[in-house]
Amino acid sequence: MGVGTVAVYSDADRGALHVLHADEAYRLGPAPAAESYLRGDLILEIARRAGADAVHPGYGFLSENAEFAEACAGAGVVFVGPPASAMRVLGSKTRARQAADAAGMPRVPGSVTGLADVAEAQRVAADIGYPVMLKAAAGGGGKGMRAVAKAEELGTAFAAASSEAERSFGSGEVYLEKLIERPRHIEIQLMADGYGNCVYLGERECSVQRRHQKVIEEAPSAVVSEDLRRRMGEAAVRLALSAGYVNAGTVEFLVAGLEKPGEENFYFLEMNTRLQVEHPVTEMVTGLDLVHLQLRVAMGEPLPIAQEDVKLRGHAIECRIYAEDPENNFFPSPGLITRLVQPGGPGIREDCAVFAGWRVPLDYDPMLSKLVAFAPTREVAIDRMLRALEEYVIGGIKTNIGLFRRILTDADFRGARIDTGYLERLLGTGPAVVEGIVPEDVVALAAAIFVASAKQETVVVADATAESRWAEAGRREGLRL
């Protein structure tokens, strides 16, 4: 688009890809987000020094912070997102629930204001009945969320949710709602301009979650009918227009009764007043570049599309690749990436944030990349994703690539028999991961044997436990140990 880019970074991200690719890069501060990425004053000072016209807030940190959006306007810098007034209504999960009530949208029962203390939380929970869910009012992404099964657990959960919300979003405000068991998590992507135009760009299925964090996203949902898509989309548009919303946003719903056509019920959950991590799957099935549209709208242009122009084609699946160990309770796996082999081929897209030689820090969310597979049908998209996962090698650290092989080969997932509790149930039935065709250590051994053969040397395997497994794998691969 011919737009120059200015990166900001913390000390932990000095060598990150966004820093290397930007036209200019400026240091914000130390690694802790409170001293760097949450410092809106420092970001605006850098924008002034760099002569930047706009700030794109990304996915997290200040992306749903109305005060920062307002500060941008005050500094004469365009905030690539909704106006602060709309964000105050919809970016706050509690005020969004009030707006949903005013718009006549069904919502999950619970509080519509932030909870003052544990005593108030106990009163609300007793009124709607357990189990309940505590949620951060100022953010999303699974941060500041705690499920509570009984009254005795509420005090500890309240403190933990509030503390995590404060660290992640700069606000410890939490609210409480009824925990609806075994729903599907369906969200509607919106795009609105400053002239009163708003369109919905289909839905995304986000039901495969772990600890309320999305793991796999799909577009479209395999079970949403045209009629349900229209009803949810129109409800989402009404809510956005009622708040004077502009730019990209997502309205999230819990949906029940999908196994009985005509008896589906959807409940407003929250609105994300920003671009979502999973936006690529919507781009693949609509053919629209959402960031391009965001920037055009921020420049003051009207939307180039009307609702009748939005057509969905094919199916897209996204896997969030994380630096974590699925076999060790998904513990973060920071460290040096020693080797990176990225997949490609028909229908494969990878939005990647790392490279060989990059040291993954402990300071932030450990997402490494978003791997997307697109195909004419869901079945082919799954098979393409499995093929891409076999090609994907990230050496030096643990990742969740094997988890996706486990999910995508599961009969319930392939049959679209999923809900928000699906992954927890799956993990309770066996190993968290499925190994690839050729484990990385076998690849390393094959390379060692090749080099040793060329030099007429002997390969010595010091790990006796691994020796038999390597020997067996070597025989499969036509190698001799």
C-alpha positions as CSV (number, residue, x, y, z in Angstrom):
1,M,0.0,0.0,0.0
2,G,3.1,2.3,0.1
3,V,2.6,2.9,3.8
4,G,5.9,3.2,5.8
5,T,6.1,1.1,9.0
6,V,7.5,1.9,12.4
7,A,8.0,-0.9,14.9
8,V,8.2,-0.6,18.7
9,Y,9.9,-3.3,20.8
10,S,10.8,-4.2,24.3
11,D,14.3,-5.5,25.2
12,A,13.0,-9.1,24.9
13,D,11.9,-8.4,21.3
14,R,15.0,-6.5,20.0
15,G,15.7,-9.1,17.4
16,A,12.0,-10.0,16.6
17,L,10.8,-10.3,13.0
18,H,8.5,-7.2,13.2
19,V,11.6,-5.2,14.2
20,L,13.7,-6.6,11.4
21,H,11.0,-6.0,8.7
22,A,9.9,-2.5,9.6
23,D,11.3,0.6,7.9
24,E,12.1,2.0,11.4
25,A,12.2,0.5,14.9
26,Y,12.3,2.2,18.3
27,R,12.9,0.7,21.8
28,L,10.0,1.0,24.2
29,G,11.6,-0.3,27.4
30,P,12.4,-3.4,29.5
31,A,10.7,-6.8,28.8
32,P,7.8,-6.5,31.3
33,A,4.7,-5.3,29.4
34,A,3.9,-2.8,32.1
35,E,7.2,-1.1,31.3
36,S,6.9,-1.3,27.5
37,Y,3.9,-2.5,25.5
38,L,1.4,-1.1,28.0
39,R,3.0,2.3,28.0
40,G,0.8,4.3,25.7
41,D,2.6,7.5,26.5
42,L,5.9,6.1,25.2
43,I,4.2,4.7,22.1
44,L,2.7,8.1,21.2
45,E,6.1,9.8,21.9
46,I,7.7,7.4,19.4
47,A,4.9,8.1,16.9
48,R,5.6,11.8,17.3
49,R,9.3,11.4,16.8
50,A,8.8,9.1,13.8
51,G,6.2,11.3,12.2
52,A,3.7,8.4,12.1
53,D,0.1,9.1,11.0
54,A,-1.5,6.1,12.7
55,V,-1.0,3.4,15.3
56,H,-2.2,-0.2,14.6
57,P,-2.5,-1.8,18.1
58,G,-2.3,-5.4,17.0
59,Y,-4.2,-8.2,18.9
60,G,-3.5,-7.6,22.6
61,F,-2.1,-5.2,25.2
62,L,-3.6,-1.8,24.3
63,S,-5.8,-2.9,21.4
64,E,-9.0,-2.7,23.5
65,N,-7.9,0.2,25.7
66,A,-10.3,3.2,25.3
67,E,-8.0,5.6,27.1
68,F,-5.2,4.8,24.6
69,A,-7.5,5.2,21.6
70,E,-8.5,8.6,23.1
71,A,-4.9,9.6,23.7
72,C,-4.2,8.8,20.1
73,A,-6.9,11.1,18.9
74,G,-5.6,13.8,21.3
75,A,-2.2,13.5,19.8
76,G,-3.4,13.8,16.3
77,V,-2.6,10.1,15.5
78,V,-5.2,7.8,14.0
79,F,-6.0,4.7,16.1
80,V,-6.6,1.8,13.7
81,G,-9.7,0.5,15.4
82,P,-13.0,1.8,16.8
83,P,-13.4,5.2,18.4
84,A,-13.0,5.4,22.1
85,S,-16.7,6.0,22.6
86,A,-17.6,2.7,20.9
87,M,-14.8,0.9,22.7
88,R,-16.1,2.1,26.1
89,V,-19.5,0.6,25.2
90,L,-18.4,-2.7,23.6
91,G,-14.7,-3.2,24.5
92,S,-15.7,-3.5,28.2
93,K,-17.3,-6.9,28.5
94,T,-19.7,-5.6,31.2
95,R,-20.9,-2.6,29.3
96,A,-21.2,-4.7,26.1
97,R,-23.6,-7.0,28.0
98,Q,-25.7,-3.9,28.9
99,A,-25.6,-2.9,25.2
100,A,-26.7,-6.4,24.2
101,D,-29.7,-6.1,26.6
102,A,-30.6,-2.8,25.1
103,A,-30.4,-4.3,21.6
104,G,-32.6,-7.2,22.6
105,M,-29.9,-9.8,22.1
106,P,-30.1,-13.0,24.2
107,R,-27.0,-13.3,26.5
108,V,-25.5,-15.6,29.1
109,P,-27.0,-14.8,32.6
110,G,-24.7,-13.0,35.0
111,S,-23.5,-9.6,36.1
112,V,-23.6,-6.6,33.8
113,T,-21.2,-4.5,35.9
114,G,-17.8,-5.2,37.3
115,L,-17.7,-7.0,40.7
116,A,-16.7,-4.8,43.6
117,D,-15.4,-7.6,45.8
118,V,-15.7,-11.3,46.5
119,A,-18.9,-10.8,48.6
120,E,-20.7,-9.4,45.5
121,A,-19.4,-12.2,43.4
122,Q,-20.8,-14.7,45.9
123,R,-24.2,-13.0,45.8
124,V,-24.3,-13.1,42.0
125,A,-23.1,-16.7,41.9
126,A,-25.7,-17.8,44.4
127,D,-28.4,-16.1,42.4
128,I,-27.6,-17.7,39.0
129,G,-26.3,-21.0,40.4
130,Y,-23.0,-22.8,40.0
131,P,-20.9,-23.6,37.9
132,V,-20.0,-20.0,37.0
133,M,-17.2,-18.2,35.1
134,L,-15.2,-15.2,36.2
135,K,-13.9,-13.0,33.3
136,A,-11.8,-9.9,32.8
137,A,-13.9,-7.0,31.8
138,A,-11.1,-5.3,29.8
139,G,-9.7,-8.1,27.7
140,G,-9.9,-11.5,26.2
141,G,-7.8,-14.4,24.9
142,G,-8.5,-16.5,27.9
143,K,-6.6,-14.1,30.2
144,G,-8.3,-13.3,33.6
145,M,-10.8,-16.2,33.3
146,R,-11.5,-18.8,35.9
147,A,-14.2,-21.5,36.0
148,V,-15.7,-22.0,39.5
149,A,-17.6,-25.2,40.4
150,K,-18.6,-24.4,44.0
151,A,-18.8,-21.5,46.5
152,E,-15.7,-22.6,48.4
153,E,-13.5,-22.0,45.3
154,L,-14.8,-18.5,44.5
155,G,-12.5,-16.4,46.7
156,T,-9.3,-17.9,45.4
157,A,-10.5,-17.8,41.8
158,F,-11.6,-14.1,42.1
159,A,-8.2,-13.1,43.3
160,A,-6.4,-15.0,40.6
161,A,-8.6,-13.7,37.8
162,S,-8.4,-10.1,38.9
163,S,-4.6,-10.3,39.3
164,E,-4.1,-11.8,35.8
165,A,-6.4,-9.3,34.3
166,E,-4.4,-6.4,35.9
167,R,-1.2,-7.8,34.5
168,S,-2.6,-8.5,31.0
169,F,-4.8,-5.5,30.4
170,G,-4.0,-2.9,33.0
171,S,-7.4,-3.3,34.7
172,G,-8.3,-5.9,37.4
173,E,-12.0,-5.5,36.9
174,V,-13.9,-8.9,36.5
175,Y,-17.5,-9.9,36.1
176,L,-19.3,-13.2,36.5
177,E,-21.6,-15.2,34.3
178,K,-23.3,-18.6,34.3
179,L,-21.1,-21.4,32.9
180,I,-23.0,-23.0,30.0
181,E,-21.8,-26.5,29.6
182,R,-20.9,-28.1,26.2
183,P,-21.9,-25.1,24.0
184,R,-20.1,-24.3,20.7
185,H,-18.2,-21.1,20.5
186,I,-19.1,-19.2,17.3
187,E,-18.0,-15.7,16.4
188,I,-19.1,-13.2,13.7
189,Q,-16.5,-11.0,12.0
190,L,-17.6,-7.4,11.4
191,M,-16.2,-4.6,9.4
192,A,-17.7,-1.1,9.6
193,D,-16.8,2.3,8.2
194,G,-17.3,5.9,9.4
195,Y,-20.4,6.4,7.1
196,G,-22.8,4.0,8.9
197,N,-22.0,0.9,6.7
198,C,-21.4,-2.4,8.5
199,V,-21.1,-5.9,7.1
200,Y,-20.7,-9.3,8.6
201,L,-18.1,-11.6,7.0
202,G,-19.4,-15.0,8.0
203,E,-18.6,-16.9,11.2
204,R,-15.7,-18.7,12.7
205,E,-15.9,-21.9,14.7
206,C,-13.7,-21.6,17.8
207,S,-14.9,-24.4,20.0
208,V,-11.6,-26.3,20.2
209,Q,-10.2,-24.6,23.3
210,R,-7.9,-25.4,26.2
211,R,-8.4,-23.4,29.4
212,H,-10.6,-21.0,27.5
213,Q,-7.8,-20.3,25.0
214,K,-8.6,-21.0,21.4
215,V,-6.5,-23.7,19.8
216,I,-8.0,-24.3,16.4
217,E,-10.3,-22.0,14.4
218,E,-12.3,-22.7,11.3
219,A,-14.4,-20.8,8.8
220,P,-17.1,-21.4,8.1
221,S,-18.5,-23.6,10.9
222,A,-19.4,-27.1,9.7
223,V,-22.8,-26.9,11.5
224,V,-24.1,-23.3,11.0
225,S,-26.9,-23.0,8.5
226,E,-27.4,-20.1,6.2
227,D,-30.4,-19.0,8.3
228,L,-28.5,-19.1,11.6
229,R,-25.5,-17.3,10.0
230,R,-27.9,-14.5,8.8
231,R,-29.6,-14.2,12.2
232,M,-26.3,-14.1,14.1
233,G,-24.8,-11.7,11.6
234,E,-27.7,-9.3,11.6
235,A,-27.8,-9.3,15.4
236,A,-24.0,-8.5,15.5
237,V,-24.4,-5.7,13.0
238,R,-27.3,-4.2,15.1
239,L,-25.2,-4.2,18.2
240,A,-22.2,-2.6,16.4
241,L,-24.3,0.2,14.8
242,S,-26.0,1.0,18.0
243,A,-22.6,1.9,19.5
244,G,-21.3,3.8,16.5
245,Y,-18.7,1.1,15.8
246,V,-16.0,1.7,13.2
247,N,-13.3,-0.7,11.8
248,A,-12.8,-4.4,12.5
249,G,-14.5,-6.2,15.4
250,T,-15.8,-9.6,16.4
251,V,-19.0,-10.5,18.2
252,E,-18.7,-13.8,20.1
253,F,-21.7,-16.2,20.8
254,L,-22.2,-19.4,22.6
255,V,-24.5,-21.6,20.5
256,A,-26.5,-24.6,21.7
257,G,-29.0,-27.0,20.1
258,L,-27.1,-27.2,16.8
259,E,-27.8,-31.0,16.7
260,K,-31.5,-30.1,16.2
261,P,-32.0,-28.0,13.0
262,G,-34.5,-25.2,13.7
263,E,-33.9,-25.3,17.5
264,E,-30.6,-23.5,17.7
265,N,-30.1,-20.9,20.4
266,F,-27.4,-18.4,20.4
267,Y,-26.3,-16.2,23.4
268,F,-24.2,-13.1,23.2
269,L,-20.9,-13.6,25.0
270,E,-18.8,-10.6,24.3
271,M,-17.4,-8.3,21.6
272,N,-13.7,-8.0,20.8
273,T,-13.1,-4.5,19.6
274,R,-10.0,-5.3,17.6
275,L,-8.6,-7.6,14.9
276,Q,-8.6,-11.2,16.1
277,V,-5.7,-13.6,16.0
278,E,-7.8,-16.0,13.9
279,H,-8.7,-13.4,11.2
280,P,-6.7,-15.3,8.5
281,V,-9.4,-18.1,8.1
282,T,-12.0,-15.4,7.4
283,E,-9.6,-13.9,4.8
284,M,-9.2,-17.2,3.1
285,V,-12.9,-18.0,2.7
286,T,-14.0,-14.4,1.8
287,G,-11.0,-13.4,-0.4
288,L,-10.8,-10.1,1.6
289,D,-7.7,-8.8,3.3
290,L,-8.9,-7.5,6.7
291,V,-5.9,-5.5,7.6
292,H,-6.1,-3.8,4.2
293,L,-9.7,-2.9,4.9
294,Q,-8.8,-1.7,8.4
295,L,-6.3,0.7,7.0
296,R,-8.6,1.9,4.3
297,V,-11.3,2.6,6.8
298,A,-8.8,4.4,9.1
299,M,-7.9,6.6,6.1
300,G,-11.5,7.7,6.0
301,E,-12.6,5.7,3.0
302,P,-16.1,4.0,2.8
303,L,-16.3,0.2,2.8
304,P,-15.7,-1.1,-0.8
305,I,-18.2,-3.9,-0.2
306,A,-21.9,-4.3,0.7
307,Q,-23.4,-7.3,2.4
308,E,-24.6,-8.9,-0.8
309,D,-20.9,-8.9,-2.1
310,V,-19.8,-11.1,0.8
311,K,-19.5,-14.7,-0.5
312,L,-18.0,-17.6,1.4
313,R,-16.0,-20.2,-0.6
314,G,-14.3,-23.4,0.6
315,H,-13.1,-24.1,4.1
316,A,-10.1,-22.8,6.2
317,I,-8.6,-24.2,9.4
318,E,-6.0,-22.4,11.6
319,C,-3.7,-24.1,14.1
320,R,-2.0,-21.9,16.7
321,I,1.5,-23.1,17.0
322,Y,2.9,-22.5,20.5
323,A,6.2,-22.9,22.3
324,E,4.8,-25.3,24.9
325,D,5.1,-28.9,25.9
326,P,1.8,-30.8,25.6
327,E,3.3,-33.8,27.5
328,N,4.2,-31.6,30.5
329,N,0.9,-29.9,31.1
330,F,1.5,-27.5,28.3
331,F,4.3,-25.8,30.2
332,P,5.9,-22.9,28.2
333,S,9.0,-23.9,26.3
334,P,11.2,-20.8,25.8
335,G,14.6,-21.1,24.3
336,L,16.7,-21.0,21.2
337,I,15.1,-22.2,17.9
338,T,17.9,-24.1,16.4
339,R,16.1,-25.3,13.2
340,L,13.1,-24.2,11.3
341,V,11.5,-26.0,8.3
342,Q,8.3,-24.2,7.3
343,P,5.5,-26.0,5.3
344,G,4.1,-24.8,2.0
345,G,2.2,-26.1,-1.0
346,P,-1.4,-25.7,-2.3
347,G,-3.7,-24.1,0.2
348,I,-1.1,-23.6,3.0
349,R,-0.5,-20.2,4.6
350,E,1.8,-19.5,7.5
351,D,1.8,-16.3,9.5
352,C,5.1,-16.8,11.4
353,A,6.8,-14.6,14.0
354,V,10.0,-16.6,14.5
355,F,13.2,-17.7,12.7
356,A,16.1,-20.1,13.2
357,G,18.3,-18.4,15.7
358,W,15.5,-16.6,17.5
359,R,15.3,-17.1,21.3
360,V,11.7,-17.4,22.4
361,P,11.3,-15.3,25.6
362,L,9.3,-16.2,28.7
363,D,7.8,-12.7,28.9
364,Y,4.8,-13.0,26.6
365,D,2.3,-15.3,25.1
366,P,4.3,-18.2,23.6
367,M,2.6,-18.2,20.2
368,L,5.1,-18.8,17.4
369,S,2.9,-18.9,14.3
370,K,-0.5,-19.4,12.8
371,L,-0.7,-22.2,10.3
372,V,-3.7,-22.1,7.9
373,A,-4.9,-24.7,5.5
374,F,-7.5,-23.8,2.8
375,A,-9.4,-26.2,0.5
376,P,-12.7,-26.6,-1.3
377,T,-14.1,-28.8,1.5
378,R,-13.5,-29.3,5.3
379,E,-12.3,-32.8,4.8
380,V,-9.6,-31.8,2.3
381,A,-8.6,-28.8,4.5
382,I,-8.0,-31.2,7.4
383,D,-5.9,-33.5,5.2
384,R,-3.8,-30.6,3.8
385,M,-3.2,-29.4,7.4
386,L,-2.0,-32.8,8.4
387,R,0.4,-32.9,5.5
388,A,1.7,-29.4,6.5
389,L,2.1,-30.4,10.1
390,E,4.3,-33.4,9.0
391,E,6.5,-30.9,7.1
392,Y,6.8,-28.4,10.0
393,V,10.0,-28.7,12.1
394,I,10.9,-26.4,14.9
395,G,14.1,-27.5,16.6
396,G,15.5,-26.7,19.9
397,I,12.2,-26.2,21.8
398,K,9.1,-28.1,22.5
399,T,5.9,-27.2,20.5
400,N,2.3,-28.3,20.3
401,I,2.6,-29.5,16.7
402,G,2.0,-33.1,17.8
403,L,-1.2,-32.0,19.6
404,F,-2.7,-30.9,16.3
405,R,-1.9,-34.3,14.7
406,R,-3.8,-35.8,17.7
407,I,-6.8,-33.6,17.1
408,L,-7.0,-33.7,13.4
409,T,-6.9,-37.5,13.3
410,D,-9.7,-37.8,15.9
411,A,-13.0,-39.1,14.6
412,D,-15.1,-36.6,16.6
413,F,-13.1,-33.7,15.3
414,R,-13.3,-34.9,11.7
415,G,-17.0,-35.4,12.2
416,A,-17.4,-31.9,13.6
417,R,-18.7,-33.3,16.9
418,I,-17.1,-30.7,19.0
419,D,-17.9,-28.2,21.7
420,T,-15.9,-26.0,24.2
421,G,-15.2,-29.0,26.4
422,Y,-14.1,-31.3,23.5
423,L,-10.3,-30.9,23.9
424,E,-10.3,-31.5,27.6
425,R,-12.2,-34.7,27.1
426,L,-9.9,-35.8,24.3
427,L,-6.8,-35.2,26.4
428,G,-8.3,-37.4,29.1
429,T,-8.5,-40.4,26.7
430,G,-4.8,-40.8,25.8
431,P,-1.5,-39.2,24.9
432,A,-1.6,-35.4,24.2
433,V,0.4,-35.8,21.0
434,V,0.8,-38.0,17.9
435,E,4.4,-38.3,16.7
436,G,5.2,-37.3,13.1
437,I,6.2,-39.8,10.5
438,V,9.9,-39.3,11.3
439,P,10.8,-38.0,14.7
440,E,13.4,-35.2,14.7
441,D,16.0,-37.3,16.5
442,V,15.8,-39.9,13.8
443,V,16.4,-37.2,11.2
444,A,19.5,-36.1,13.2
445,L,20.7,-39.7,13.4
446,A,20.2,-40.2,9.7
447,A,22.4,-37.1,9.1
448,A,25.1,-38.4,11.5
449,I,25.1,-41.8,9.8
450,F,25.4,-40.2,6.3
451,V,28.3,-38.0,7.4
452,A,30.0,-40.9,9.2
453,S,29.6,-43.2,6.2
454,A,31.2,-40.6,4.0
455,K,34.2,-40.4,6.3
456,Q,34.2,-44.1,7.0
457,E,33.7,-43.4,10.7
458,T,31.6,-45.1,13.4
459,V,28.5,-43.6,15.0
460,V,28.3,-44.0,18.7
461,V,24.9,-43.6,20.4
462,A,25.4,-42.8,24.1
463,D,21.8,-43.0,25.1
464,A,21.1,-46.7,25.7
465,T,17.3,-46.1,26.1
466,A,17.1,-44.4,22.7
467,E,19.3,-46.9,21.0
468,S,16.7,-49.5,20.4
469,R,14.1,-47.0,19.3
470,W,16.5,-45.3,16.9
471,A,17.7,-48.7,15.6
472,E,14.1,-49.7,14.9
473,A,13.3,-46.3,13.3
474,G,16.5,-46.6,11.3
475,R,15.5,-50.0,10.0
476,R,12.2,-48.5,8.8
477,E,14.1,-45.8,7.0
478,G,16.5,-48.3,5.5
479,L,19.4,-47.3,7.7
480,R,21.8,-49.4,9.7
481,L,23.1,-48.5,13.2
